[in-house]
Amino acid sequence: MDFKTKAIALTYIKHGETSIISKILTEKKGIQSFIIKNIRSKKSKKKLNCFEPLQQLEITCNYKKNKALQYIKEVSVINFQNVAFLDINKKLICLFIAELVSKNIQENQLDNELFNYVWKQRELIVSCSKTSQNFIVKFLYNLSAYLGIQPNLENINRPFFDIEQGCFVNIKNLNTLEEDESLILKNFILKQDSFICPKEKKSLINTLFLYYESHGYKMKSLNSPIIIDLLKK
């Protein structure tokens, strides 16, 4: 069955001498893996930069439900902006988001709200003259809502944040952050656009990574520790 859909390129690996296998988030079928044959050959009409992290696409593909790899028949770029021409911080953010989504969203899991959220993040990254220094923290926190794990803020005035329960509590236990870490998270939630110093930014990213891990997401398996360290600065 052929179908056309908006799509967001995530990651790709080389396959054979001239082909690639690309993992792509599609609007109509969720994440799918595609084999794109001969794209690395000089005669290919398809261009490799179409599959850079978070590139916005429209694809026509031949979809077979029980196949691990699908085939792209046509591909075009929407709002083309080559990652190579973005500043280093924007490149890092694109790489990080693409890998995070690729490794933590199951294939064939259709979620239009999640797709639209990631699509919008790409537009924000490209359109702004300079990304907010809070961008990656806000992305991680807001993504939790689309994954169904957003922290419960009903008792946000309590002093400790419980990682396992995802809420603020009065009594410290083995699953709670320290009070100063809880306060940093609380202040961010209440004032997301306020200035965050590098120390607090590092604390927030560490907290959100820990929170995602505690809810079954694969943060430690990300292949971009250098990127993550740079994003904390």
Secondary structure as GFF3:
##gff-version 3
##sequence-region A 1 233
A	DSSP	beta_strand	2	15	.	.	.	ID=ss1
A	DSSP	beta_strand	19	26	.	.	.	ID=ss2
A	DSSP	beta_strand	30	36	.	.	.	ID=ss3
A	DSSP	three_ten_helix	48	51	.	.	.	ID=ss4
A	DSSP	beta_strand	56	62	.	.	.	ID=ss5
A	DSSP	beta_strand	70	77	.	.	.	ID=ss6
A	DSSP	three_ten_helix	83	85	.	.	.	ID=ss7
A	DSSP	alpha_helix	88	104	.	.	.	ID=ss8
A	DSSP	alpha_helix	112	127	.	.	.	ID=ss9
A	DSSP	alpha_helix	135	146	.	.	.	ID=ss10
A	DSSP	beta_strand	160	162	.	.	.	ID=ss11
A	DSSP	beta_strand	167	169	.	.	.	ID=ss12
A	DSSP	alpha_helix	179	190	.	.	.	ID=ss13
A	DSSP	alpha_helix	198	214	.	.	.	ID=ss14
A	DSSP	alpha_helix	225	232	.	.	.	ID=ss15
###
